[in-house]
Amino acid sequence: MKYPVQFREHGEKGLAHGGHFLPESEVPAMVEWVGKQKRKLNPDVVRMTREGNHLGAIHWARLIEGKNLAQLELPGPESPNPVKRDGKIATLFATRKGQNLFEVMGQHIIKYDLYFNSETVDFEKPVTITTQKIQLQGGTMLPGEKKLSYKKKVKKDLAVLLYGYKNFRDPNRLYDARVSILLESALVQNSTPNQKIFTLSRR
């Protein structure tokens, strides 16, 4: 995923909430590191990996549904907790290549959403979205054929803006429009009702 990582082993033990545990000795260094970070709004590239019960949005991309995804056991009052250890992990790479041009690559993905605002697109011009399925060959991930998933203007939708405000509670993550891409049937639906286009895909 190209994120900078520092790996350290510890002998400390503590309660693991959802599998996450931060030793107390690491807290000062973590606070110092977080204080030096600068948030980049609407980055050109969004990368994510997701399990079936850990879906959600990162910046302007959101994985909605995957194919045969694994489900992790989560702590909580639910009984029984969903567990599917033999499932797959979905991977999605979304890139803004230029004005109104977006490229998406993914593995084990059925449906995803892209969100837009006036900082990321020109609403007066068509938005183009292409999708490539990532294929695993000999242990190497290779992009498949690039297919056109969407090419049309998007309209601002108040429902999308309200959804973002309600779910993200972040004034820097407000979007005016959304495009949903359903890969299995090649149905592409804009967030605005009665605006649908269909594309044919070769099986």
N, C-alpha and C positions, 0 to 999 in steps of 0.2 A: 504493500500500500504506500510505500515511500515516505512513511512517517519516521522521524528520528527516534531511536529507541536506545535506552540504557538498561541493561539487564543486571540485576543484583540478587544474590541469594541471601536469605535471612533465616535465622533460627527462631525468631519471635513467633508466637502463636496468638491468635485472637479470633473473635467471632467473624466468620466470613459471611457477609450479607450478599446473597446472590452470587457467591464465588469471588467477591472482591474483598481484599484486605490490604490495608496500608499500615505498615509498622510505624509506631510512634516516632522512631528515630528518623524516619524519612519525611515527616511532616514539615519541618522547617525548610528543608531543601525544596520540597514541592511548592510551598507557599512562595518562596523566592522565585522559583521558575515561573509560576503562574503570573506573578507580578510583572515579569519582563515580557510576557507575550502580548502581541498586538493582534487584535481581532481583525480578520479580513472579511468584509461583508461581500456577499454575492461573488464568491471565488469563481474563477473560470473552470475549475475542475472539481467535481465532487466524486469521492470514492466511498463505497460502502460494502460491507458484507452483512448478511442478515440470516437469522434463523426464523422458523415459522411463527414463533411467539415473541419475536423481537423485531417486528417491522416498524417502520417509521421514517420520518423525513430527516434529511441532513441538508441544511441550507435550502436550495431550490429544487432538490430531487427527492422523490419518495418512492420506495418500493411498496407496492400494494399487495401483490400476490406472487408466490413462487411455486415451482413445480417440485412436489415431494420433498419439502423442506424439513430439516430436523427441528425438533422442539425440545427445549431445555427444561429441566426441572427447576422451577422457581419457588423460592420460599414465600409463604403466604397462607391465608386461610382457605384457599381453594383446595378441594379434595375430590378426586386425586389430582395432583399437578400433572399437566400434560408433558409426556415424555416420548420422544421419538428419536432414538439414538442412531438409527440406521438411515436417517434422511440426509438430504443434501444441504449445502450452504449456498445461498444466492450471492452473487457478486454483481455489482453495478458500477460502471464508470460513466459519468456524464460530463461532457466537455462543451463549453461555449467556444466555438471555433472562430466566430466573427459575428458581425451584427446580424441578429436573427437566424443564425445557423448553429444548430446543436447536434452533436454526435453522441450516441449512447452505445456502449458495449456492455453485454451482460451474460451471465451464465445462470441457468435454472430460474429464469424470470418469465412470468406470465403477464404481469401488468405493472406498469409504473406511471407515475405522474411527474410532470415538470411544471414548476411555478414561475410566473413572470411578473415583472413590474417595469416601470418606465426606465429604470436604471439598467435593465438587462436586455430589453427589446424595444424596437420602434413599433408601436401599435398601428402605425399607418401602413406598414409593409408586411408581407407574408412572413410567417415563421416556418423554417424548414427544420425537420427533425429526422435524422437517419438512425437506424438501429442495426447493430451487428451482434449476432450470438457468438459468444466465446466458446470455442471447442477445445477439448483436452486431447492432445495427441502426443503419445509417448512421454507423458509427464509434463508437457509444455502447453501453456494456454495460448491458443492462436485465434485471432478474430476471423469470423466467417464472412460470408457475403454481406456487403453493406446494402441495406434496403431502405427505400424511402418510406417513412412512417407517417409523415405529416408535412403538408405544404399549403398553408392557408393563413389568413389573418386571424388573430385571436382577439376576442373582445373582453373588455374589462367586465368583471362580474362581482357585484357587491357581496354575494354569498362566499366567494373565495376569500375576500378581504376579511370578512367577519370570522370565517373558519380559522384563519391564521391568527387573528387577535385572540380568539378564545383558546386555541390549543397551544400557541407558542408563548403568548404573553411577552412578546419581545417587539418593541417598536422598530427594530432593525430587521425584522423578518416578516414584513408585511408584503403580500403579493396581490396583484389585481386580477390575475387570470391563471388558468390551469389548463393543461392539455393532458388527457389520459391516453396512454398507448396500451392496447390489449394485443399482445403478440400472437396468441394462439389462433385467434380467428381473424387477425389483421384488422380489427375494428378500431378506428381511431375516433374518439369522442372529445369534443371541446367541452369545457365546463358549462357553456351556455346551452340551455335546452334547444332542441330542434336543429342543432348544428352538428351534423355528422358527415364524415366522409369514409368511404370504404376503399381499401387497397387490396389488390390480389397478391398473394404470396405463393411461391412455388413450393410444393411439399416434397 
